[in-house]
Amino acid sequence: MASRKTDPPRRILVLTRDRGSVQAVAPVAASLIRDGVAVTLAAPSLVHDVFGEVGISPATVAGTDVATDGPRMAALFAHVGPSLLLAGSSPARRAPPSTPEQFAILEARRRGLPSMAILDYWGMYREGFGW
């Protein structure tokens, strides 16, 4: 049976918080960009250098230092207009939702958008996704 090529999402929001998550997500983002997919990158300025390691200009990465609650995340989604969320998997430091990724997943769900996360650590699944 022949495979059918599907159209890529119109815009992917790639969002992550910590260095380990960025190291896992950045190569995927770089590959999507090379394939011509519209990607918006969002991460704290503290980890922008990691994107440079895979050929993405850190200047193109939006800061998410303030997008750590529902209303701010909703504003980010309204500004970007993604059709898919690709998130990192930074661990929660308090009861979820507390990470930018968790708020982004909730916002994607609220908007009826698909989301997926790339795991960079083999553990803490309940803290990251069991809410």
Rosetta silent file (secondary structure, phi, psi, omega in degrees, C-alpha in Angstrom):
SEQUENCE: MASRKTDPPRRILVLTRDRGSVQAVAPVAASLIRDGVAVTLAAPSLVHDVFGEVGISPATVAGTDVATDGPRMAALFAHVGPSLLLAGSSPARRAPPSTPEQFAILEARRRGLPSMAILDYWGMYREGFGW
SCORE:     score description
SCORE:     0.000 S_00000001
   1 L     0.000  130.956 -179.487    0.000    0.000    0.000 S_00000001
   2 L   -72.034  141.315  177.408    1.415    3.379   -0.967 S_00000001
   3 L   -82.351  149.243 -179.879    1.993    5.845    1.821 S_00000001
   4 L  -106.615  126.462  178.166    0.246    9.185    1.617 S_00000001
   5 L   -77.198  132.294  178.741    2.239   12.290    2.349 S_00000001
   6 L  -104.382  153.756  177.501    0.458   14.620    4.721 S_00000001
   7 L   -70.112  139.702  177.319    0.876   18.354    4.908 S_00000001
   8 L   -69.577  158.629  175.678    3.051   19.505    7.810 S_00000001
   9 L   -56.391  149.257 -179.266    1.444   21.589   10.540 S_00000001
  10 L   -61.444  -45.124  179.510    1.182   25.278    9.611 S_00000001
  11 L  -150.146  132.392  177.558    3.261   26.399   12.594 S_00000001
  12 E  -107.229  128.566  171.600    4.857   24.418   15.397 S_00000001
  13 E   -92.683  116.888  177.110    5.475   26.021   18.768 S_00000001
  14 E  -103.704  115.522 -172.873    8.585   24.445   20.276 S_00000001
  15 E  -132.541  131.314  178.340    8.683   25.278   23.969 S_00000001
  16 L  -156.017  163.206 -175.036   11.013   24.095   26.707 S_00000001
  17 L  -113.337  -53.669 -170.050   12.564   25.332   29.941 S_00000001
  18 L  -100.719  166.384 -174.041   15.723   23.613   31.101 S_00000001
  19 H   -57.649  -44.159  179.909   19.037   22.813   29.435 S_00000001
  20 H   -61.917  -41.610  178.328   18.465   19.055   29.232 S_00000001
  21 H   -66.082  -41.373  178.575   15.103   19.515   27.566 S_00000001
  22 H   -62.819  -40.429  179.530   16.532   22.027   25.096 S_00000001
  23 H   -62.692  -29.974  177.992   19.333   19.600   24.234 S_00000001
  24 H   -81.130  -36.355 -173.957   16.695   16.966   23.395 S_00000001
  25 H   -85.993  -34.098 -173.982   14.326   19.294   21.513 S_00000001
  26 H   -57.160  -43.718  179.263   16.776   21.523   19.590 S_00000001
  27 H   -63.431  -34.113  177.505   17.912   18.885   17.038 S_00000001
  28 H   -66.951  -44.938  178.305   14.271   18.105   16.220 S_00000001
  29 H   -60.233  -43.063 -179.835   13.513   21.821   15.802 S_00000001
  30 H   -62.249  -40.962  178.862   16.561   22.237   13.557 S_00000001
  31 H   -65.149  -42.370  177.685   15.447   19.333   11.368 S_00000001
  32 H   -61.766  -43.932  179.340   11.931   20.764   11.064 S_00000001
  33 H   -61.953  -44.238  178.082   13.329   24.173   10.120 S_00000001
  34 H   -60.533  -31.853  179.342   15.605   22.591    7.478 S_00000001
  35 L   -82.279    2.983  175.970   12.525   20.832    6.059 S_00000001
  36 L    87.075   11.016  178.473   10.793   24.185    5.660 S_00000001
  37 L   -78.579  138.174  176.270    8.343   23.856    8.553 S_00000001
  38 L   -74.807  117.593 -176.346    7.398   27.134   10.253 S_00000001
  39 E  -124.923  132.564  170.168    8.728   26.841   13.794 S_00000001
  40 E  -110.711  125.027 -178.024    8.498   29.304   16.669 S_00000001
  41 E  -100.281  134.519  178.396   11.026   28.602   19.414 S_00000001
  42 E  -137.747  122.257 -179.708   10.361   29.610   23.016 S_00000001
  43 L  -161.352  156.359  177.371   12.781   29.049   25.886 S_00000001
  44 L   -61.869  147.293 -177.482   14.328   31.041   28.734 S_00000001
  45 H   -59.093  -25.648  179.777   17.264   33.207   27.679 S_00000001
  46 H   -58.912  -25.478 -176.165   19.517   31.207   30.008 S_00000001
  47 H  -116.273   10.252 -178.817   19.457   28.258   27.549 S_00000001
  48 H   -59.811  -29.715 -178.500   19.342   30.036   24.152 S_00000001
  49 H   -60.892  -28.048 -178.948   22.970   29.075   23.464 S_00000001
  50 H   -63.101  -35.944  178.058   21.969   25.411   23.125 S_00000001
  51 H   -63.125  -34.617  177.612   20.002   26.217   19.969 S_00000001
  52 H   -62.060  -29.251 -179.943   23.186   27.678   18.487 S_00000001
  53 L   -66.074  -19.330  178.756   24.867   24.285   18.899 S_00000001
  54 L  -112.776   16.208  174.542   22.505   22.841   16.265 S_00000001
  55 L    88.905   12.490  177.389   22.707   25.796   13.887 S_00000001
  56 L  -100.484  127.316  179.658   19.706   27.809   15.074 S_00000001
  57 L   -63.447  122.043  177.645   20.414   31.468   15.772 S_00000001
  58 H   -57.248  -23.067  179.411   19.741   32.131   19.464 S_00000001
  59 H   -66.684  -18.286 -179.218   18.391   35.529   18.389 S_00000001
  60 H   -89.181    0.456 -176.494   15.373   33.750   16.870 S_00000001
  61 E   -95.270  125.515  177.406   14.314   32.191   20.189 S_00000001
  62 E   -79.044  141.552  176.905   11.544   33.935   22.129 S_00000001
  63 L   -76.470  140.907  177.837   11.984   34.143   25.891 S_00000001
  64 L  -118.104   19.655 -178.158    9.453   32.304   28.057 S_00000001
  65 L   -57.611  -27.500 -178.106   10.624   33.576   31.419 S_00000001
  66 L   -99.281  -13.956 -176.583    7.202   35.186   31.894 S_00000001
  67 L   -87.574   59.473 -177.327    5.020   32.499   30.275 S_00000001
  68 L  -118.015   24.944  172.389    4.752   30.380   33.400 S_00000001
  69 L  -148.201  171.989 -175.652    1.042   30.634   34.101 S_00000001
  70 H   -58.457  -52.532 -177.837   -2.206   30.108   32.225 S_00000001
  71 H   -61.755  -40.026  179.609   -2.983   33.692   31.123 S_00000001
  72 H   -69.667  -36.284  177.431    0.556   34.363   29.875 S_00000001
  73 H   -67.520  -39.313  176.983    0.659   31.034   28.065 S_00000001
  74 H   -60.302  -39.913  178.533   -2.697   31.831   26.445 S_00000001
  75 H   -64.875  -40.758  177.787   -1.207   35.131   25.258 S_00000001
  76 H   -61.778  -45.955  179.263    1.816   33.316   23.784 S_00000001
  77 H   -62.713  -40.729  179.319   -0.458   30.887   21.906 S_00000001
  78 H   -63.360  -38.350 -179.931   -2.606   33.776   20.649 S_00000001
  79 H   -70.056  -44.486 -174.877    0.514   35.570   19.387 S_00000001
  80 H   -80.250  -40.973 -176.710    2.125   32.507   17.736 S_00000001
  81 L    65.594   49.187 -177.385   -1.019   30.757   16.457 S_00000001
  82 L   -73.355  157.479  171.522    0.467   27.248   16.454 S_00000001
  83 L  -108.544   -4.511  177.934   -1.239   24.216   14.993 S_00000001
  84 E  -155.951  142.419  174.414    0.989   21.843   17.032 S_00000001
  85 E  -109.034  130.218  170.364    2.947   22.066   20.284 S_00000001
  86 E  -117.211  114.555 -173.647    6.292   20.308   20.697 S_00000001
  87 E  -115.186  156.263  168.982    7.377   20.561   24.332 S_00000001
  88 L   -80.274 -167.646 -177.565   10.334   19.560   26.422 S_00000001
  89 L  -136.969   50.417  178.945    9.865   17.674   29.667 S_00000001
  90 L   -61.698  139.507 -178.674   11.322   19.848   32.420 S_00000001
  91 L   -71.850  147.327  176.809   10.516   18.493   35.885 S_00000001
  92 L   -73.759  141.298  178.120    7.974   20.269   38.051 S_00000001
  93 L  -100.887   -6.358  174.654    9.384   22.032   41.101 S_00000001
  94 L  -152.166 -173.180 -177.301    6.000   22.175   42.838 S_00000001
  95 L   -58.541  131.585  179.982    2.526   20.722   42.316 S_00000001
  96 L   -70.211  153.791   -0.195    1.633   20.693   38.619 S_00000001
  97 L   -81.860  135.644  179.205    0.942   22.553   36.575 S_00000001
  98 L  -140.396  -17.511 -179.383    4.046   24.571   37.320 S_00000001
  99 L   -96.175  156.731  174.828    6.397   24.327   34.338 S_00000001
 100 H   -56.269  -37.868  179.261    6.054   26.264   31.086 S_00000001
 101 H   -62.029  -43.687 -179.358    5.681   22.922   29.310 S_00000001
 102 H   -64.749  -42.821  177.135    2.788   21.887   31.546 S_00000001
 103 H   -64.784  -36.244  178.793    0.997   25.211   31.044 S_00000001
 104 H   -67.068  -42.114  178.279    1.614   24.932   27.289 S_00000001
 105 H   -62.497  -42.035  176.982    0.177   21.406   27.149 S_00000001
 106 H   -63.284  -41.030  179.729   -2.911   22.583   29.028 S_00000001
 107 H   -67.185  -40.663  176.480   -3.303   25.547   26.670 S_00000001
 108 H   -61.015  -44.707  178.708   -2.919   23.303   23.610 S_00000001
 109 H   -60.315  -43.699 -179.473   -5.549   20.962   25.055 S_00000001
 110 H   -60.610  -34.642 -178.696   -7.871   23.920   25.752 S_00000001
 111 H   -89.407   -1.600 -179.416   -7.520   25.010   22.108 S_00000001
 112 L    74.624   24.570 -179.118   -7.987   21.494   20.728 S_00000001
 113 L   -97.333  145.285  174.206   -4.423   21.382   19.366 S_00000001
 114 L   -70.123  148.315  175.875   -2.237   18.281   19.323 S_00000001
 115 E  -140.509  153.120  174.376    0.796   18.323   21.581 S_00000001
 116 E  -147.856  154.455 -179.178    3.752   16.052   22.149 S_00000001
 117 E  -125.600  145.502  175.535    6.722   16.089   24.480 S_00000001
 118 L  -102.330  123.997 -179.654   10.251   14.826   24.046 S_00000001
 119 L   -84.121  132.057  177.531   11.587   13.100   27.136 S_00000001
 120 L  -114.318    2.424 -177.831   15.157   13.884   28.073 S_00000001
 121 L  -146.177  130.991 -177.923   15.168   11.967   31.367 S_00000001
 122 L   -88.670   77.991  177.467   14.003    8.429   32.060 S_00000001
 123 L   165.809  179.555  177.479   12.025    9.022   35.218 S_00000001
 124 L    57.954   33.877 -179.137    9.724   11.399   37.058 S_00000001
 125 H   -63.438  -43.298 -178.131    6.847   10.620   34.654 S_00000001
 126 H   -62.114  -42.706  179.474    4.176   11.167   37.284 S_00000001
 127 H   -66.118  -34.522 -177.202    5.592   14.572   38.246 S_00000001
 128 H   -85.765  -33.915 -171.285    5.858   15.637   34.635 S_00000001
 129 H  -136.375    2.768 -175.187    2.736   14.156   33.092 S_00000001
 130 L   -92.269   30.069 -178.320    0.551   12.545   35.773 S_00000001
 131 L  -110.209    0.000    0.000   -1.714   15.496   36.391 S_00000001
